[in-house]
Amino acid sequence: MISVPSSPSANRRRIATFVAWAAVLWIALTGATAFAQNKPPLLDAYLSRLSAADVYPGADRFGPVHGSPPVAPVFRANERVGFAYLTSDFVDTRGYSGKAIHTVVALDNSATIVGLRIVEHSEPILMVGVPEKRIVEALNIYLGFNPVRARAAGSGPPQADIVSGATATVLILGESVVRSASRVARMLQLGAAAVAPAVAGTPGAAGPAGGAAGAPGAPGAAPTAGAARGTTAGRADARVVDPTAGSVTDWTTLRNEGAIAHLRVTAGDVNRAFAESGNIEAAKLTQTGTPDAAFIDLYATLVSQPSIGRSLLDASEYASVQRMLAPGQQAVLVAASGRYSFKGSSWFRGGIFDRIALIQGVETIRFWDRHHLRVGRLVADDAPELREIGVFAIPEGVEFDPTAPWQLQLLVQQQTGKLEQAFVSFSLPYRLPERYTKPAPPPAAAPTAAPATGATPTSGAAADATSAAAASVASESAPDALDDADEVPLWQRIWESRIASIVVLALMLGVLTIIFFFQNLIVPREKLFDRIRLVYLAVTLLWLGWVAQAQLSVVNVLTFTNSLRTGFRWESFLVDPLIFILWCSVAAALLFWGRGPFCGWLCPFGALQELTNRAAKALKVPQVRIPWGVHERLWPIKYIVFLVLFGVSLGSLIWAERLAEIEPFKTAIVLRFMREWWFVAFALALLAAGLFVERFFCRYLCPLGAALAIPGRMRMFDWLRRYRECGNPCMRCYNECPVEAIHPEGHINPNECISCLHCQVLYHHDYKCPVRIQRRVKREKREATARPTPPAAVDTKVAVHRRLGDLA
């Protein structure tokens, strides 16, 4: 009646197994890294799946991919008619999923957008729910847009029609197309001659799209000398922010001088805007209250200018803003009162503020939660009480001139149906007052760029005009190439912005490690352990799941294995720090305990199932125990599901991700049941089954559990203690295991065990485990036998009287 210890030889075998697996893992990672360093550009892989006509009408082939970032020439017969590139190679295209949305865009020789194609994404909205066709139709408005001409004319990009259910996705895609086109045009010097007549004062524009207007250079050609970051750098009248200008002052003074811009939108303005939008359903729904009632009072200012920032923020908040900004980086303050929130609620789920955007020229700048700093109140004298105040840092890598005019765009949405919304926008123009600026220092002289390959020579006045136009366009739009090269990697910026979440997750993992390593000190205290587990599961569901949205999925496994085949890049997995840390912890836990630590403690949907089942038991909902013979034939289903998904992923990762909807994780955790009714119904049906059969989905359908169980077989130690009597004759653990992971004969199936440690509570329980009960009874008998018998009590008076009687 003692626990079965591991023999020294068994321990040596486990250590040897661990060393062998560690060596295999190191070799695999080394090989993957070496392959990643020598892999071809992503653009090459995507273009191999397309025909040139798919993105450039009338074209018949792509030329070789070259340059850094890479581009590919597009040919019609033997004539080069333009270039194709991948948006994610030039700008940040991360969506709600935290992964890049890859779009191939084609430009003609004058920098006009002539075609685009979404080639890969991991967006939950686009996967299922919103047809990709609707997204593409919304993006078609950018066809024919020329960023070079737009910048020369001082106009901005067209606005795409918002698609209900995919607001942020459409905005991100549209902005990535426009911004990347501007960068490619500058890199290749496309369209410079096309705007020469306009710059020289001659009306008219360049020839038709697809023509060879201008003199495009080879990929990677250096920008014109004198170019600098910003839209006015390099010009004779260029100005920069003066950090010494101004002084701390009151709200009224800042408003009167134009340092703070204001936009008042009334309920009547919103009603008129929806009526004029042509959306009949939206026009029928009017804002309540009088037409003059304030819908929103919106304010904006450049808070990174020191005197403005110190006037509005207290010392600690201004110091926080300074710490948030890199040298030369700018920030704007947005504040509002009224019934409408400019922040909305989407940023809680996806991290993006989809109701506001900063627009300057062809640049549309959108803000993520990592760019945001919440402000409690404004400290300027006579400042109004405002409901929402936030400071937003201009993301690094975008082109923004703080001294040039810009506008803050406010997106107003109206629910027109259960899943449909209508949108209108309002603009708040802003320009930093000249008193807060100073003349820009003259640009450093640089050698003139070599003539571009393939340029058409010109002479005389025409050559001078063309050169002047090209220099003007390049100097107004081109950032310093070194700034882009030295930009902090995206994944590193994301990690820095999520330090607090990383610390919380690290604490959770530390606590769980302590629980597992010192389980024998905790599980004997049944009530204490039960409360610890209950609190841990609640934190897993509420914070890790619904707040941080760090729900692992079988899609992560399929993506990883696919990347090993097509080109492994650490950056692709580092962009979501919580998911990356969780996977690293799961990999380590597989060596020590198998899949149990994740499935039983760190899976938000697993926690949701267990908590709802606890509630059902408290309400006396009858529990159904699956007969062992049936259970043994049902649990292999999840392995079949995983193998099907894995096989499909080898042919099409997108289709595998769609089929992975058998996991309700996206619906119940990531989107928090805010989805189409059929997805919600499916998730609720699985939870309903779990009310009667604890962790029904985990037992029989979860492909992620199956994927983790396979490598979990290589765990090093058996931490779960058993008695020789387990299963013969005692079957207490078999009867009480929440997921039936213990066989009738007493041994634990590690593939099915979720490490809830309930069997270990029973192992140490003096009143539930028969072995412990027998030990307790014997111990109590020994203690009773060893206890000395107290002497019998004697009645002194009786004894004395008897003695006296004898004497008489």
Order of alpha helices (4+ residues) and beta strands (2+ residues): alpha-alpha-alpha-beta-beta-beta-beta-beta-alpha-alpha-alpha-alpha-alpha-beta-alpha-beta-alpha-alpha-beta-alpha-alpha-beta-alpha-beta-beta-beta-beta-beta-beta-beta-alpha-alpha-alpha-alpha-alpha-alpha-alpha-alpha-alpha-alpha-alpha-alpha-alpha-alpha-alpha-alpha-alpha-alpha-alpha-alpha
